[in-house]
Amino acid sequence: MLLSTPRSSADKTAIKVAVLLSVGSHPLTGRGRRAEQDARALEMALALPQADAQLIHAGRLNDESEPALRSYLGMGPQQMTLIQQPKQADVLPALEKHLRQLGPKLILCGSRAEAGEGSGLLPYLLAEKLGWPLISGLAAIESVDGSSATVLQALPRGQRRRLRVKLPALLTIDSAAPVARQSAFGPARRGQLAEVDAPVQMDTEQEGWEVQPARKRPKRLKIIKATSARDRFKAAAAKSEGSGGQVLKDITAAEGADAVLKLLMEEGVLRVSS
Amino acid sequence: MLNIILPVLIFAALALAVVGAVRRISLWRQGRPSPVSLLAGLAAMPRRYLVDLHHVVGRDSYISNTHVATAGGFVAAAVLAILVHGLQLESRILAWALLAATTSMFVGALFVAKRRVNPPSRLSKGPWMRLPKSLMAFSLAFFLITLPAAGILPHGFGGWVLALLLVALVVWGLGEMFFGMTWGGPMKHAFAGALHLAWHRRAERFGGGRSTGLKPLNLDDPNATLGVEKPADFTWNQLLGFDACVQCGRCEAVCPAFAAGQPLNPKKLIQDMVVGLAGGSDAHYAGSPYPGKPVGEHQGDAHSPIVAREGKALVDAETLWSCTTCRACVEECPMMIEHVDAIVDMRRFLTLERGETPNKGAEVIDNLIATDNPGGFAPTARMNWAADLNLPVLAEVKRTDVLLWLGDGAFDMRNQRTLRAFVKVLRAAGINFAVLGNEERDSGDVARRLGDEATFQSLARRNIATLAKYSFRSIVTCDPHSFHVLKNEYGELGGEYVVHHHTTFIGKLHEDKKLNLRGWKGGKVTYHDPCYLGRYNGEYEAPRAVLRALGIEVAEMERSGFRSRCCGGGGGAPITDIPGKQRIPDMRMEDIRETGAELVAVGCPQCTAMLEGVVEPRPEIRDIAELVADALIEQADAVDATAKKPQVEEALA
């Protein structure tokens, strides 16, 4: 088919990249959509030369989730693997089993889901189970070879940190990563959703939870006493955290612990009781 | 000797022309099927040619008269030449008639030649420069060889030298006029043009009708390619239409994108489609190129993609995205070619299959899908502008006389002023109206022009379902784009409504003496026709009537009415934002300044936004609703509001 560009898995130099995709939710209307960061993860995989992107979703296929899942297929890939999981299931064991079978070199996913629990813990738990290194807040993958990858991690205010990671590894994508390409209706409609059965482990803990809409938390007002546009800009672009602090290098654990303790007391997090 | 040579030449040329015609028809038949009645079309063709086509050609009376003389002379001369010289019918009357026909054709050809002495830049050169000479050769040759048959000169006059000379002229004339007609010379326009008129995809256009709504795309078959990827994906009669182009360049002369230096020239686009259907490169094109794109770098064939994913194919994507869908080219085209349909067809492929809507296109489409408005605003905020107006909402009142369709301008602070003004006018006239409020969605106009037919149909179907819940007599809107889509494009999806533009509605209120207006005290005023109100819907008069009612004498721009120049805001052009040498609204503001007007009256939120985007100092921009609201004499209805209001409501109930 002319309309999609994924490299064939038969290609021997291809690096298998698994992309974990969830059903997103629009912040204003709550309508299902491709999750912003997951879509960026897929974009990163599709833009990677020699990558054989494997799309994976663990969840249910229904009228609500299908358009959202298909919108990932609208970005070009022809197939998505759908690991069947009921609503209250913990998708972690099923994902782990499938990923072990698949054996990718890289797993890409967003930092946290837009709907549901959205704790952002899944990548960490998954990396722990697989015993793989995890890099969070990815902005770009610079290069990948057979055994390692060079990546850029996004830090606040546009700073980047270059990291080298041994493969296989799990990478979570930051909103600083390139925007996902447009999803096209035709390929989205034609793409295959390959359903796979997987063991189900219900999330029993969740049953006891009470869920309610999040309240908007009050925000501290930033009072800016600037008189000129330049001052206002500087104030807006200034670091939000306090200056000062110190970098401790080559010190013993006890010295480090003392430093942390001292800071916590200074900040009033810990009180000197006696 | 001529008695033998002439029939051979004539019938040989005719036979070759038939072969060429079969070949050309097979090229058109590469296209997709299109349901038109072949016989009824052929029967309607002469009338479409003589009335509808010449109505457009007649806007340029020089070439109109020239064409009547030349084409009329040629058709008569061709038929008579076949009778007199091909079949050797001995008839003085026929011979004299042939003399008259060739004379008319020759005179016409002289005027064609004169137009070609210093041709305007919009005309294509190349083979078209040869055409007047070929016309003269044909008419002169047949005039001279008919003289003996008419009894003016003796047979065998001039000996074999003259005979040979005449035969050479006849060969030239027949070559251009018969052979060239179907093998791709300039005369191809006559053959393809006649059939194009007969089998036009929009038969409703003829006989004074109007057909401007885009054709829906069938989304039922998941395996079908959506939109036009290759020239062969057009319908066969669209391909035929491209082939009918005479390269007169009237489209080029009125195209706002071309004038702004954006890489679009409607004439070149149609010629590129001709290259595409026959296969080859654009190197032989002899007209103005797309601004900034040299000729000769693009090529294609009927079964290759028109827009390449990388590199160059037949047309570059930015050419297609430069169009504002203002329909000026379609309005001017004497051959009734549908440029906008073709452009939207190709955009559909780029958006629906490739996901390559440029610049903000993807974001706008995502917003439309997620929030039902292009700006990505919360759908629950649609009525915020009217928080203090206490507008009746249909969800509560269920039925009303007039449904006020807000459009996405409800989210725009500038357009909110227009909407508030129009509400004031409606209230002053005592109209029983209501709004859909937050239940309203984008009409789908922008999605459709950006090629996203799927989102358009989704929005349209949901809007139609919402409208079906309530009872109202008519819809009125301040947005000509919503107006056009509701009126002309919802019908094929099952939504038939009586829709008015607010200027038409205010005009009617004034006629019915429901408005009490004070006279205009400001300066000179001009009026800018929105494309989607004017060319798309033929409403030129109502806005002017309202302005007259205000006591304003409109200082017309040179390009007004059906020739109005686009503001640059249509067809998603501000979203795809293809760079050019200048901005379209700046050019339009120049048009406005030329009238010396201090204020330009508009009737469209897009036009307002585009024109107000021109840097000051510039004439003020006011919507007609604002002008009317300002001129309302409110004391009158304050005095007898209690007495009058029930009466009005009774009259409308």
Boltz contact constraints between the chains, C-beta under 6 A:
constraints:
  - contact:
      token1: [A, 3]
      token2: [B, 353]
      max_distance: 6.0
  - contact:
      token1: [A, 26]
      token2: [B, 370]
      max_distance: 6.0
  - contact:
      token1: [A, 28]
      token2: [B, 371]
      max_distance: 6.0
  - contact:
      token1: [A, 28]
      token2: [B, 378]
      max_distance: 6.0
  - contact:
      token1: [A, 29]
      token2: [B, 370]
      max_distance: 6.0
  - contact:
      token1: [A, 29]
      token2: [B, 371]
      max_distance: 6.0
  - contact:
      token1: [A, 31]
      token2: [B, 370]
      max_distance: 6.0
  - contact:
      token1: [A, 33]
      token2: [B, 370]
      max_distance: 6.0
  - contact:
      token1: [A, 182]
      token2: [B, 355]
      max_distance: 6.0
  - contact:
      token1: [A, 182]
      token2: [B, 362]
      max_distance: 6.0
  - contact:
      token1: [A, 183]
      token2: [B, 355]
      max_distance: 6.0
  - contact:
      token1: [A, 184]
      token2: [B, 352]
      max_distance: 6.0
  - contact:
      token1: [A, 184]
      token2: [B, 353]
      max_distance: 6.0
  - contact:
      token1: [A, 184]
      token2: [B, 354]
      max_distance: 6.0
  - contact:
      token1: [A, 184]
      token2: [B, 355]
      max_distance: 6.0
  - contact:
      token1: [A, 185]
      token2: [B, 352]
      max_distance: 6.0
  - contact:
      token1: [A, 185]
      token2: [B, 454]
      max_distance: 6.0
  - contact:
      token1: [A, 186]
      token2: [B, 226]
      max_distance: 6.0
  - contact:
      token1: [A, 186]
      token2: [B, 352]
      max_distance: 6.0
  - contact:
      token1: [A, 186]
      token2: [B, 353]
      max_distance: 6.0
  - contact:
      token1: [A, 189]
      token2: [B, 222]
      max_distance: 6.0
  - contact:
      token1: [A, 190]
      token2: [B, 222]
      max_distance: 6.0
